[in-house]
Amino acid sequence: MKSLKLFMLLPMLMLNATPLLAHSPGENARVYFKNLKDGQIIHMPYKVEFGIEGYGIVPAGTKDKRRHTAGHHHLLVDHPGNIDMDEPLDHSKNCLHFDKGETTTILDLPPGEHTLQLLLGDENHEPTDPPLMSKKITIRVQ
């Protein structure tokens, strides 16, 4: 009888354990640009600072338990917006990876309007679930 009760409880225990294993930031977690605002006019080169709250930063490929509560930044630059949130993020001129856990970069964009957005990825470059994404901002480069 004890084994039957344990067998019946096992699915419930597994369900409750799933969030501990998933790459799921809490509801108060956020990524943001520390030194850029929507509509800002900037000159190149420009040092961009990435911010994060309520979740950690680790390099891509991290294998220890920290990988469940942290990720690494991806900077979407003029990205067309067709991101499959269930697949690893592409490496392209529109999706810059910060695999070493970097929280800053030097941008060197051509003059004109550009959109920027941060998206946190896990050790395999897949977006967290739910996606930890900044607000998309538009900047003007002079």
Summary of the structure (lengths in Angstrom):
residues: 142
radius of gyration: 18.5
end to end distance: 74.5
largest distance: 74.5
contacts: 385
relative contact order: 0.25
helix: 17%
strand: 35%
